[in-house]
Amino acid sequence: MQLKNIKKGLYRQRAHANPFKDSNIVIPSSPQSVDWSSYFESNKRPDFVDIGCGYGKFLMKVAEKNPGHNVLGLEIRDKVCEYVRASIENLGIPNAGVMRTNALIFLPNIFGGGQLSKIFILFPDPHFKKRKQKGRIVCQQMMEIYEYLLKNRGRLYISTDVEELFDYMVGVISAHRGFRPLTEEEMNEDPLFCMTSRDTDEALRAGVKTGKVFSKVFEIKKD
């Protein structure tokens, strides 16, 4: 996968946007109102979603390796979305798309119940300050939404280079009904698991800085 004539420097934006103050974003009235043909070559709904996709390295690689699935990246930063959109077009990946929206608030407006088989939350904003932790994308309230959106046996993938945040996310997810952590053997049999800790821009930076990336996969079982 090689980008031509697209300079990331032209699309630079600070790493973390305030999810409660940005207004120029996509807010579908309902999942049925989304025109998926404007995001993908087919009009098929996505069943993989990369929340906070950043500059799209992981998003595009997953789409290329899984041509039978539409993969949607969600990103709140406008310039970063422009870069991802241009990159997808440049590479001609028909099953990758990006939407500028606030995933902390509008996921139920975008996806229907049981629509998703994979949710990726990779290197999210840690929001260290206590007063900002309401903005964490993994929290008790969001778990209700992830449970609703995932189909039976759907999987939730998390990765971070912040051990404190990793422990927090594992605790929140483990406490929610229906989600179970995969064993090491199960995770190693999942090719997407290896990609979550290796094939993102953040993972490459983390590896250079500390050599540590913490990753986990959870699966939901619905009655």
C-alpha positions as CSV (number, residue, x, y, z in Angstrom):
1,M,0.0,0.0,0.0
2,Q,1.7,3.2,-1.2
3,L,0.3,6.7,-1.3
4,K,1.3,9.0,-4.1
5,N,1.4,12.8,-4.1
6,I,-0.6,13.1,-0.8
7,K,1.4,15.0,1.8
8,K,0.3,14.3,5.3
9,G,1.8,17.6,6.5
10,L,-0.9,19.5,4.6
11,Y,-3.5,17.8,6.8
12,R,-1.9,18.1,10.2
13,Q,-4.2,18.8,13.1
14,R,-3.8,18.5,16.9
15,A,-4.1,14.9,18.1
16,H,-7.2,15.4,20.2
17,A,-10.3,17.3,19.5
18,N,-13.0,18.2,22.0
19,P,-15.9,15.8,21.2
20,F,-18.4,18.2,23.0
21,K,-17.5,21.4,21.1
22,D,-17.3,20.5,17.4
23,S,-20.4,21.2,15.4
24,N,-19.5,20.8,11.7
25,I,-19.9,17.0,11.6
26,V,-22.2,14.4,10.1
27,I,-25.3,13.6,12.1
28,P,-27.6,11.1,10.4
29,S,-31.2,11.2,11.5
30,S,-31.2,7.4,11.6
31,P,-29.2,4.4,10.3
32,Q,-31.7,4.1,7.5
33,S,-31.0,7.6,6.3
34,V,-27.3,7.0,5.6
35,D,-26.5,6.8,1.9
36,W,-23.7,4.2,2.0
37,S,-23.1,4.5,-1.7
38,S,-21.4,7.9,-0.9
39,Y,-18.8,6.0,1.2
40,F,-18.4,2.7,-0.6
41,E,-18.4,1.4,-4.1
42,S,-21.3,-0.8,-3.1
43,N,-24.4,0.4,-1.2
44,K,-23.8,-2.3,1.4
45,R,-23.7,-1.2,5.1
46,P,-20.4,-1.5,6.8
47,D,-19.9,-4.2,9.4
48,F,-16.4,-3.2,10.5
49,V,-15.9,0.2,12.2
50,D,-12.7,1.9,13.3
51,I,-13.6,4.5,15.9
52,G,-11.1,7.3,15.9
53,C,-9.3,6.1,12.8
54,G,-6.7,8.8,12.7
55,Y,-4.8,9.0,9.4
56,G,-6.4,5.7,8.3
57,K,-3.4,3.3,8.0
58,F,-5.2,0.6,9.9
59,L,-8.5,1.3,8.3
60,M,-7.2,1.0,4.8
61,K,-5.1,-2.1,5.5
62,V,-8.0,-3.9,7.0
63,A,-10.2,-3.0,4.1
64,E,-7.6,-4.3,1.6
65,K,-7.2,-7.6,3.5
66,N,-11.0,-8.1,3.9
67,P,-12.5,-7.2,0.5
68,G,-15.8,-8.9,1.4
69,H,-16.5,-6.3,4.2
70,N,-17.1,-2.6,4.1
71,V,-14.9,-0.9,6.7
72,L,-15.8,2.6,8.0
73,G,-13.5,4.9,9.8
74,L,-14.9,7.5,12.2
75,E,-12.9,10.6,12.9
76,I,-13.8,14.0,14.4
77,R,-10.9,16.1,13.0
78,D,-11.8,17.6,9.6
79,K,-8.4,17.9,8.1
80,V,-7.6,14.3,9.1
81,C,-10.8,13.1,7.5
82,E,-9.9,14.9,4.3
83,Y,-6.5,13.1,4.3
84,V,-8.1,9.7,4.8
85,R,-10.7,10.4,2.1
86,A,-8.0,11.5,-0.4
87,S,-5.9,8.5,0.5
88,I,-8.7,6.0,0.0
89,E,-9.5,7.6,-3.4
90,N,-5.8,7.6,-4.3
91,L,-5.4,3.9,-3.6
92,G,-8.7,2.9,-5.1
93,I,-10.0,0.9,-2.1
94,P,-13.7,0.3,-2.9
95,N,-14.7,-1.0,0.6
96,A,-13.1,1.7,2.8
97,G,-14.8,4.9,3.8
98,V,-14.5,7.6,6.4
99,M,-17.1,9.7,8.1
100,R,-16.5,12.9,10.1
101,T,-18.7,12.6,13.2
102,N,-18.7,12.4,17.0
103,A,-18.6,8.7,17.8
104,L,-19.1,9.5,21.5
105,I,-22.6,10.7,20.8
106,F,-23.9,9.6,17.4
107,L,-23.1,5.9,16.9
108,P,-26.8,4.9,17.2
109,N,-27.6,7.4,14.5
110,I,-25.2,5.7,12.1
111,F,-25.5,1.9,12.8
112,G,-28.4,-0.3,13.5
113,G,-28.7,-3.0,16.2
114,G,-26.6,-6.1,15.5
115,Q,-25.1,-4.5,12.4
116,L,-21.5,-4.6,13.3
117,S,-19.2,-7.7,13.6
118,K,-16.0,-5.8,14.5
119,I,-15.4,-2.6,16.5
120,F,-11.9,-1.3,16.7
121,I,-10.9,1.3,19.4
122,L,-7.2,1.8,18.9
123,F,-5.0,4.3,20.7
124,P,-7.9,6.4,22.0
125,D,-7.5,9.7,23.7
126,P,-6.6,8.8,27.4
127,H,-8.2,11.9,28.9
128,F,-6.0,11.8,31.9
129,K,-7.6,14.7,33.7
130,K,-10.5,13.5,35.8
131,R,-12.8,16.3,34.6
132,K,-12.2,15.1,31.0
133,Q,-12.7,11.4,31.6
134,K,-16.4,11.7,30.5
135,G,-14.9,12.0,27.0
136,R,-13.4,8.5,27.1
137,I,-14.7,6.4,24.2
138,V,-14.7,3.3,26.5
139,C,-16.9,3.9,29.5
140,Q,-19.9,2.3,31.2
141,Q,-22.5,4.3,29.1
142,M,-20.7,3.5,25.8
143,M,-20.7,-0.2,26.6
144,E,-24.5,-0.3,26.3
145,I,-24.2,1.1,22.8
146,Y,-21.4,-1.3,21.8
147,E,-23.5,-4.2,23.0
148,Y,-26.5,-3.0,21.0
149,L,-24.5,-2.5,17.8
150,L,-22.5,-5.8,17.8
151,K,-24.1,-8.9,16.4
152,N,-23.8,-12.2,18.3
153,R,-20.2,-13.3,18.5
154,G,-19.1,-9.8,17.4
155,R,-15.7,-8.6,18.6
156,L,-14.4,-5.4,20.3
157,Y,-10.7,-4.7,19.8
158,I,-8.8,-2.3,22.0
159,S,-5.1,-1.1,21.9
160,T,-3.2,1.6,23.6
161,D,0.4,2.4,24.7
162,V,-0.9,3.7,28.1
163,E,-1.0,0.9,30.6
164,E,-3.2,2.8,33.0
165,L,-5.8,3.4,30.2
166,F,-5.5,-0.2,29.1
167,D,-6.3,-1.5,32.7
168,Y,-9.2,0.9,32.9
169,M,-10.7,-0.2,29.5
170,V,-10.3,-3.9,30.3
171,G,-12.0,-3.3,33.7
172,V,-15.0,-1.5,32.1
173,I,-15.5,-4.0,29.3
174,S,-15.1,-7.1,31.6
175,A,-17.7,-5.7,33.9
176,H,-20.3,-5.4,31.2
177,R,-22.6,-8.3,30.7
178,G,-22.1,-10.6,27.7
179,F,-18.5,-9.6,26.9
180,R,-15.8,-12.1,27.6
181,P,-12.0,-11.6,27.0
182,L,-10.5,-13.9,24.4
183,T,-7.7,-16.2,25.5
184,E,-4.2,-15.7,24.2
185,E,-4.6,-18.6,21.9
186,E,-7.9,-17.3,20.5
187,M,-6.4,-13.8,20.0
188,N,-3.3,-15.2,18.2
189,E,-5.6,-17.1,15.8
190,D,-7.4,-13.8,14.9
191,P,-5.3,-12.0,12.2
192,L,-7.0,-8.8,13.0
193,F,-5.6,-8.9,16.6
194,C,-2.0,-8.8,15.4
195,M,-2.9,-5.8,13.1
196,T,-4.3,-3.8,16.0
197,S,-1.0,-3.5,17.8
198,R,1.2,-3.3,14.6
199,D,-0.5,-1.7,11.7
200,T,-1.4,1.8,12.9
201,D,0.6,5.0,12.9
202,E,0.2,5.2,16.7
203,A,1.5,1.7,17.1
204,L,4.6,2.5,15.1
205,R,5.2,5.6,17.2
206,A,4.6,3.7,20.5
207,G,7.0,1.0,19.4
208,V,9.7,3.6,18.8
209,K,9.1,5.4,22.0
210,T,8.5,2.6,24.6
211,G,8.3,-0.7,22.8
212,K,5.0,-1.4,24.6
213,V,1.6,-1.7,23.1
214,F,-1.3,-3.2,25.2
215,S,-4.0,-5.0,23.2
216,K,-7.1,-7.1,24.0
217,V,-10.0,-8.6,22.2
218,F,-13.5,-9.2,23.7
219,E,-16.4,-11.2,22.2
220,I,-20.0,-10.7,23.0
221,K,-22.5,-13.5,23.4
222,K,-26.2,-12.6,23.1
223,D,-29.0,-14.8,24.2
